[in-house]
């Protein structure tokens, strides 16, 4: 499913710039950046623009600018069925880029972790994701470690990679699980994330539609397109 950029708009309200990036997956969920939570509860003005009135489905990043998320905000997000992609590592990257003190860096991370925790604890749907492309932090080990620090369990983090995105994007009927008649989309890890959560980052093979599309072993990678390696 390829994303189609619908539109990008910048608005100002109460001194805040609100960035609405709407991405539609052929009519599927709409994505928005976390800047929009700087004014989380919509005013009575019917012309106002907010995540709640614009039909947002997926929130990319937790939002440090608003401080800890109050219960009322979390309940409003849950009621709106908003899915969260926390991208916690982003804030460590940004802190280092800004050359803040180690103590300030840790405060940023603590707040990001806390926001994920309160939303996950409330039953909010979480999707794994990073800001690679904007950042060059390709190692995902820190993201998994921070998600665990937020109290997410191995099954919850596994779901954020598999069943949750399949459900959110309407593909749970054919992918997201290993079962008969499901797509042969499999990731093989070099380690057990049930005992060491960072093992999620140690990918040995990635199999898409029964074909090895990535291997950390050069010989396997070279042979990945050979018919003998295709899963039936």
C-alpha positions, 0 to 999 in steps of 0.5 A: 500500500503506497502512501499518497500525500494529500496536503500540507497546511500550516496554521497559527493559533495562540502563538503555536504553529500547527503542522497538519500533514495528511497522508491517505493510503488510498482512502485509509487512515490519515496521519498527522504530526504531534505539533497539533497537540500544542492546543489539544482540546478544541475551542468552541469556534467551529472554524478551528482546526485540530486533530479532533475535528480534522479526522486524524487517525494516526499521531506521529510522535509523542509531543514534548511541547505540551508537557505530561498528557493529562487524563482528559487528553488521553481519554479524548485521544482514545475516544477519537481512536487515535493510533500513536507512533511514539518515535521515542529515539527522535527526542534523544537525537534532537537533544544531542543535535541541540547540544543540551546537557545530558540531564536535559536530554534525559528529561526529554526522554523521560517525558516522551516515555511517560506520554507513551506509557499513559497512552499504552496503559489506557489501551491506546493502539501503538505502532512501532516507527522511527524517524529514519529519513529525517534522522540517520539513527538506523539502529532500532535497539534504543527504540525497543528499549525505550518502549520497554521502559514505558512499561510495554511488554514483549507481546505489546511491542510485538503487536506494534510491529505486526497485528496492530499495523495490520489492523490499523491499515485494514490488512489483518485478513491477510498479513500480520500473523503467521497462519494458514492462508496468510501472506508469507511475510516473516522476519527472522531474528538473531535472538529472543526478544522475549528475554532481551527486547533489543533482539527485535533489532537483530534481523537475520532475514526479512521475507516478503511474499515468500521471498527473502528480501534482506539477509545479514549473511552475504551468501544468502543475500546473493542467493535470495532471488534464486527460485529454490529460496522462494516459499510456496 
